[in-house]
């Protein structure tokens, strides 16, 4: 595969003050895109590590261009206005990466309805609202790329059940991520004729980030996020007729396509992707 060149394109990445979202912003910026990064606030919120200002500083220090917009995706009006704000700041949004979310785990019997609702809002309603606002402009321009960030937990639990399945409290989160997979495929069908590609990218196992670390056992061999960001980049440049409706995983997809992976700087080469032996056996190599 040839390296994607995103020069002249604008990419909006939600939830990009830290973790996976920040890494995606860095990689797309390294490929030439102007990136619009969003989170609830420009500075640290609720004691969480990482800020939008830090993300912008990292990208600009590497020679890229980034614009920060504070946006609380729990607010419907904020979701509906985000694309217009991004386009006012950076021009037409060519690429939308729906990454933002807060993973709250609890067993069904213990889960407050507020936690259930918040999971739906972050991982299904907010992407729906922001995407809905982005579609008309993409249609008018005759192209667009939408990437939804998924989770390997969307795969069914294996037998015998692990302690994560029995006691981890991920059932609602995983169910919403599974719904996002079907949403991605359905939206890809709806938008194919408009040349708008819609794909999902998820970690093959787990990536240790500030938001997910509390659910990952100490010593777990987490993936290098660069393999996921390279996979996201590959979903952001081909016409929809050539690549849409995929459910791709961070180590599986680069391995299946012998993809040359570079670090977040877009320059430093990394070893070829190798699917971990402990990855879920139902995660598709090709994304189909």
C-alpha positions in Angstrom: 0.0 0.0 0.0 1.2 3.5 -0.8 1.3 5.9 2.1 -1.7 8.2 2.4 -1.2 11.9 1.7 -3.7 14.1 3.5 -2.3 17.4 2.4 -5.1 20.0 2.0 -7.6 17.9 4.0 -9.1 18.7 7.4 -9.8 16.0 9.9 -12.0 16.3 13.1 -11.0 13.9 15.8 -13.3 13.8 18.9 -11.9 13.0 22.3 -8.3 14.0 21.4 -6.9 15.5 24.5 -5.1 12.3 25.4 -4.9 8.6 24.6 -6.0 7.1 21.3 -7.6 10.3 20.1 -4.5 12.3 20.6 -2.4 9.6 18.8 -4.8 9.6 15.9 -4.6 13.4 15.6 -0.8 13.2 15.7 -0.7 10.6 12.9 -3.1 12.3 10.6 -1.3 15.6 11.1 2.0 13.9 10.2 0.3 12.7 7.0 -0.5 16.4 6.1 -4.0 16.9 7.5 -5.1 20.0 9.4 -6.5 18.4 12.5 -9.3 19.8 14.6 -9.0 18.3 18.1 -11.9 18.3 20.6 -12.6 17.4 24.2 -14.8 18.8 26.9 -12.4 21.7 27.7 -9.2 23.2 26.5 -7.6 22.6 29.9 -7.6 19.6 32.2 -11.2 18.5 33.0 -12.2 16.6 36.2 -8.6 15.8 37.1 -8.0 13.8 33.9 -4.5 13.8 32.5 -4.0 15.4 29.1 -5.3 18.6 27.6 -6.2 19.9 24.1 -3.5 22.5 24.4 -0.9 19.8 25.0 -2.2 17.9 21.9 -1.9 21.1 19.8 1.6 21.8 21.1 2.8 18.3 20.3 1.5 18.5 16.8 2.8 21.9 16.1 6.2 21.0 17.5 6.3 18.2 14.9 5.5 20.6 12.1 1.8 19.9 11.8 -1.3 22.1 12.1 -3.9 21.6 14.8 -6.9 23.6 16.0 -8.5 23.0 19.4 -12.2 23.3 20.0 -13.8 22.6 23.4 -17.0 20.5 23.0 -19.1 18.6 25.5 -20.5 15.7 23.5 -23.0 14.9 26.2 -24.9 18.0 25.1 -27.0 17.5 22.0 -26.7 21.1 20.8 -22.9 20.9 21.1 -22.8 17.8 18.9 -25.0 19.4 16.3 -22.9 22.6 16.2 -19.5 21.0 16.1 -19.1 20.5 12.4 -20.0 24.1 11.7 -17.6 25.3 14.3 -14.8 23.1 12.9 -15.4 24.3 9.3 -15.4 27.9 10.4 -12.0 27.3 12.0 -10.4 25.1 9.4 -12.5 24.8 6.3 -14.5 21.8 5.0 -14.2 18.7 7.2 -13.1 15.9 4.9 -12.4 13.3 7.6 -14.4 12.6 10.8 -13.0 10.3 13.5 -15.6 9.4 16.2 -13.3 8.5 19.0 -14.6 10.2 22.2 -16.0 8.2 25.0 -15.8 7.4 28.7 -15.7 3.7 29.5 -17.8 3.1 32.7 -18.0 -0.5 33.6 -20.4 -2.1 36.1 -22.4 -5.4 36.2 -26.0 -5.0 35.1 -27.4 -5.5 38.5 -25.2 -2.8 39.9 -25.3 -0.3 37.0 -27.1 3.0 37.7 -29.4 4.0 34.8 -27.4 7.2 34.5 -24.3 5.2 33.7 -26.2 3.2 31.1 -27.6 6.4 29.5 -24.1 8.0 29.5 -22.6 5.0 27.7 -25.3 5.3 25.0 -24.7 9.0 24.7 -21.0 8.8 24.3 -20.6 5.8 22.1 -23.8 6.0 19.9 -25.7 9.2 20.2 -22.8 11.6 19.9 -21.3 9.9 16.9 -24.8 9.8 15.3 -25.3 13.5 15.8 -21.8 14.7 14.7 -21.9 12.4 11.7 -25.4 13.5 10.7 -24.1 17.1 10.7 -21.1 16.2 8.6 -22.9 14.3 5.9 -24.5 17.2 3.9 -21.1 18.9 3.4 -19.4 15.7 2.4 -22.1 14.9 -0.1 -21.9 18.4 -1.6 -18.2 18.0 -2.1 -18.5 14.5 -3.5 -16.3 12.7 -1.0 -15.7 12.1 2.7 -14.2 9.6 5.2 -15.8 8.7 8.5 -14.0 6.4 11.0 -15.6 5.1 14.1 -13.3 3.8 16.9 -14.5 0.5 18.1 -13.5 -2.1 20.6 -12.6 -5.8 20.5 -15.1 -6.3 23.4 -17.8 -6.1 20.7 -16.9 -9.7 19.9 -18.9 -12.3 21.8 -17.4 -13.7 25.0 -15.6 -17.0 24.5 -16.4 -20.2 26.4 -15.4 -20.9 29.1 -16.1 -17.4 30.3 -13.2 -15.5 31.6 -13.2 -13.5 34.9 -13.4 -10.3 32.7 -16.7 -11.7 31.3 -18.1 -12.8 34.6 -17.0 -9.9 36.8 -15.6 -7.1 34.6 -18.8 -5.2 34.1 -18.3 -4.6 30.4 -21.6 -5.9 29.1 -23.3 -2.6 28.3 -20.1 -1.0 26.9 -19.5 -4.0 24.7 -23.1 -4.1 23.6 -23.0 -0.5 22.5 -19.7 -1.1 20.7 -21.3 -4.1 18.9 -24.1 -1.8 17.9 -21.6 0.7 16.5 -20.2 -2.1 14.3 -23.6 -2.6 12.7 -24.2 1.1 12.5 -20.9 1.5 10.7 -21.8 -1.1 8.1 -25.3 0.2 7.6 -24.1 3.8 7.2 -21.5 2.6 4.7 -24.2 1.2 2.6 -26.3 4.4 2.8 -23.4 6.6 1.8 -21.6 4.5 -0.8 -23.3 6.2 -3.7 -22.2 9.6 -2.3 -18.5 8.5 -2.2 -18.4 8.8 1.6 -16.4 5.9 3.1 -17.4 4.7 6.6 -15.2 2.2 8.5 -14.5 1.1 12.0 -11.1 0.6 13.6 -10.6 -1.1 16.9 -7.6 -2.4 18.9 -6.9 -6.1 18.3 -6.4 -6.6 22.1 -6.0 -3.6 24.4 -4.2 -0.3 24.3 -3.2 1.0 27.7 -4.5 4.6 27.9 -5.2 6.9 30.8 -8.9 6.3 30.4 -8.7 2.5 30.1 -5.8 1.7 32.4 -8.1 1.0 35.4 -9.7 -1.9 33.6 -6.4 -3.5 32.3 -4.4 -5.8 34.6 -0.9 -4.7 35.7 1.7 -6.2 33.3 -0.8 -6.7 30.4 1.2 -6.5 27.1 -0.7 -3.6 25.6 -0.4 -2.8 21.9 1.6 0.2 20.5 -1.1 2.7 19.6 0.8 3.4 16.3 -0.6 0.3 14.7 -4.1 1.5 15.3 -3.3 5.0 14.0 -1.8 3.6 10.9 -5.0 1.6 10.3 -7.1 4.7 10.8 -4.9 6.5 8.3 -5.6 3.8 5.8 -9.3 4.4 6.1 -9.0 8.1 5.3 -7.9 8.3 1.6 -9.4 5.8 -0.8 -12.7 6.2 -2.6 -15.7 4.6 -0.9 -16.0 2.1 -3.8 -12.6 0.7 -2.8 -12.8 0.7 0.9 -15.9 1.1 3.0 -17.9 -0.9 5.6 -14.8 -2.5 7.1 -14.5 -3.6 10.8 -10.8 -3.4 11.0 -8.5 -4.2 13.9 -5.2 -2.5 14.7 -2.9 -5.5 14.4 -5.0 -7.7 12.1 -5.4 -5.2 9.3 -1.8 -4.2 8.9 -0.7 -7.8 9.1 -3.2 -9.0 6.5 -2.2 -6.3 4.1 1.6 -6.3 4.8 1.2 -2.6 5.7 4.3 -0.7 6.5 3.7 0.9 9.9 5.4 4.1 11.1 5.3 5.7 14.5 3.1 8.7 15.2 5.7 11.0 13.5 4.9 9.3 10.1 8.7 8.6 9.7 10.0 6.1 12.2 9.4 2.6 10.9 8.0 0.0 13.3 8.2 -3.8 13.1 5.6 -5.5 10.9 2.3 -6.1 12.7 1.9 -9.5 14.3 -1.5 -10.6 15.6 -1.1 -11.5 19.3 -1.9 -15.1 20.1 -4.3 -13.9 22.8 -6.4 -11.8 20.5 -10.1 -12.7 19.9 -10.3 -15.5 17.3 -13.4 -13.9 15.7 -11.7 -10.6 14.9 -11.5 -10.4 11.1 -8.1 -10.1 9.5 -9.4 -8.3 6.4 -12.1 -6.3 8.2 -14.9 -7.9 6.2 
